[in-house]
Amino acid sequence: MSTHAVPIETCDIRLTGLVLPMGLRVESVTVTGQSLTAMDASPWIRMTDPAELVVTVDVEDIAEFLEKKGPGGLSRFRIETEDGILRVHAVKRILFEVKAVALCRLRIVEGREIHVDLQSVEVAGGASITELVRSQIGEINPLLDVAQLGLPLDMKLLSATPEGGKVVVRGQATAP
């Protein structure tokens, strides 16, 4: 059986409104490659250079995801992006409501996952619930895993930046 190759100058793959198996909605996934060759047999595509991968998640979708998970009884999530940090506002009901703001950074693990790391907690009234918040953040990690994106590509994450009300993840994709 002969294999046919079709040269492609540029290829754009764009997915929007993708809901991952764990429940997080991803606003968009874009893969842009150049100098590709489409094949009619495995491997289905060859790439001269890695393609650019961009994954965008709106902070409102992260807040909705957290609201559904309700880690540690936290609720009423609101998230802001500021200077590369996620400001996660939430309420914990103990005997009374305690409002807290967790300052979090995003960390890439093994080029495949995005984890949320707690930097500090600001609590109205001065109560200390830092360890409680830290343990609850552990329940949501990883926030994003490329294996759940459903693309038949090898993907490596290079950066994750909270900016303009979104988390923008950049990386590379190659044919398997």
C-alpha positions as CSV (number, residue, x, y, z in Angstrom):
1,M,0.0,0.0,0.0
2,S,1.4,3.4,-0.9
3,T,1.3,6.3,1.4
4,H,0.3,9.7,0.1
5,A,1.6,12.9,1.6
6,V,-0.1,16.3,1.3
7,P,2.1,19.3,2.2
8,I,0.3,22.0,4.3
9,E,1.6,25.5,4.8
10,T,-0.4,26.4,7.9
11,C,-2.9,24.4,10.0
12,D,-5.2,25.9,12.7
13,I,-7.2,23.7,15.1
14,R,-9.6,25.6,17.4
15,L,-11.9,24.1,20.0
16,T,-14.3,26.3,21.9
17,G,-16.4,25.6,25.0
18,L,-14.7,22.3,25.8
19,V,-15.8,20.8,29.1
20,L,-13.1,18.6,30.6
21,P,-14.1,15.2,32.3
22,M,-13.4,16.7,35.7
23,G,-16.0,19.5,35.0
24,L,-13.8,22.6,34.2
25,R,-15.0,24.5,31.1
26,V,-12.1,25.6,28.8
27,E,-13.0,28.7,26.8
28,S,-10.7,27.7,23.9
29,V,-7.9,25.5,22.7
30,T,-5.9,26.6,19.7
31,V,-3.1,24.7,17.9
32,T,-1.3,26.5,15.1
33,G,1.3,24.7,13.0
34,Q,3.3,25.5,9.9
35,S,5.1,23.3,7.4
36,L,3.1,20.1,8.1
37,T,2.5,17.0,6.0
38,A,-0.8,15.2,6.1
39,M,-0.5,11.5,5.7
40,D,-3.2,8.9,4.7
41,A,-1.6,6.3,7.1
42,S,-0.2,6.4,10.6
43,P,1.3,8.8,11.6
44,W,-1.5,10.9,10.3
45,I,0.6,14.1,10.4
46,R,4.2,15.1,10.4
47,M,5.5,18.4,11.6
48,T,8.8,20.1,10.8
49,D,8.6,22.2,14.0
50,P,6.3,22.0,17.0
51,A,3.0,23.7,16.7
52,E,2.0,26.5,19.1
53,L,-0.6,25.5,21.7
54,V,-2.8,28.1,23.5
55,V,-5.4,27.1,26.1
56,T,-7.6,29.8,27.5
57,V,-9.8,29.5,30.6
58,D,-12.1,32.3,31.8
59,V,-11.9,32.9,35.6
60,E,-15.7,32.9,35.8
61,D,-15.5,29.3,34.5
62,I,-13.0,28.5,37.2
63,A,-15.2,30.0,39.9
64,E,-18.2,28.0,38.6
65,F,-16.1,24.8,38.7
66,L,-15.0,25.6,42.3
67,E,-18.6,26.3,43.3
68,K,-19.7,22.9,42.0
69,K,-16.9,21.1,43.8
70,G,-17.4,23.1,47.0
71,P,-14.0,22.3,48.4
72,G,-14.0,22.2,52.2
73,G,-17.4,23.9,52.4
74,L,-16.0,27.0,50.7
75,S,-18.6,28.9,48.5
76,R,-19.4,32.1,46.7
77,F,-16.2,32.0,44.7
78,R,-15.1,35.1,42.7
79,I,-11.7,35.2,41.0
80,E,-9.6,38.1,39.8
81,T,-6.3,38.2,37.9
82,E,-3.7,40.7,39.1
83,D,0.0,40.9,38.3
84,G,0.2,37.2,37.4
85,I,-1.6,36.1,40.5
86,L,-5.1,34.6,40.9
87,R,-7.1,36.3,43.7
88,V,-9.6,33.7,44.8
89,H,-12.4,35.2,46.9
90,A,-14.5,32.7,48.9
91,V,-16.7,32.4,52.0
92,K,-16.3,29.6,54.6
93,R,-19.2,29.0,57.0
94,I,-18.1,27.8,60.4
95,L,-20.3,29.2,63.2
96,F,-20.5,32.4,61.1
97,E,-19.3,33.4,57.7
98,V,-15.6,34.0,57.2
99,K,-14.6,35.9,54.0
100,A,-11.2,35.0,52.7
101,V,-9.0,35.9,49.7
102,A,-6.4,33.4,48.6
103,L,-3.5,34.7,46.5
104,C,-2.4,31.8,44.2
105,R,0.2,31.2,41.6
106,L,0.0,28.7,38.8
107,R,2.7,26.1,38.4
108,I,3.4,23.7,35.5
109,V,4.1,20.1,36.5
110,E,6.1,17.9,34.1
111,G,4.9,20.0,31.2
112,R,1.5,18.4,31.3
113,E,-0.5,19.8,34.2
114,I,-1.3,23.2,35.7
115,H,-1.4,23.2,39.6
116,V,-2.6,26.0,41.8
117,D,-0.2,27.0,44.6
118,L,-1.3,29.0,47.6
119,Q,0.9,32.0,48.3
120,S,-1.1,33.6,51.1
121,V,-4.6,34.0,52.6
122,E,-6.2,37.3,53.7
123,V,-9.1,36.8,56.1
124,A,-11.6,39.4,57.2
125,G,-11.4,39.7,61.0
126,G,-7.9,38.2,61.2
127,A,-9.0,34.5,61.7
128,S,-6.4,32.0,60.5
129,I,-7.7,29.5,58.0
130,T,-4.6,29.3,55.8
131,E,-4.1,25.6,56.3
132,L,-7.7,24.9,55.7
133,V,-7.5,26.8,52.4
134,R,-4.2,25.1,51.5
135,S,-5.7,21.6,52.0
136,Q,-8.8,22.5,49.9
137,I,-6.6,23.8,47.0
138,G,-5.0,20.3,47.0
139,E,-8.4,18.9,46.2
140,I,-8.6,20.8,42.9
141,N,-5.2,20.1,41.6
142,P,-4.4,19.6,38.8
143,L,-6.6,22.4,37.5
144,L,-5.7,21.5,33.9
145,D,-4.2,18.3,32.5
146,V,-3.4,18.2,28.7
147,A,-4.4,14.5,28.7
148,Q,-8.0,15.7,29.2
149,L,-8.0,18.0,26.1
150,G,-8.8,15.0,23.8
151,L,-6.3,16.0,21.1
152,P,-4.2,13.2,19.4
153,L,-1.0,15.3,19.9
154,D,1.9,15.2,22.3
155,M,1.5,18.5,24.2
156,K,4.0,20.3,26.5
157,L,2.9,23.3,28.6
158,L,5.5,26.1,28.9
159,S,3.7,28.9,30.7
160,A,0.4,29.7,32.6
161,T,-0.4,33.3,33.1
162,P,-3.4,34.9,34.8
163,E,-4.2,38.0,32.7
164,G,-7.3,40.1,31.9
165,G,-9.8,37.8,33.6
166,K,-8.5,34.7,32.0
167,V,-5.8,32.1,32.5
168,V,-3.7,31.8,29.3
169,V,-1.6,28.6,29.0
170,R,1.0,28.4,26.3
171,G,2.9,25.4,25.1
172,Q,3.9,23.2,22.1
173,A,2.2,20.4,20.3
174,T,3.9,17.7,18.2
175,A,2.6,14.7,16.3
176,P,2.9,11.5,18.3
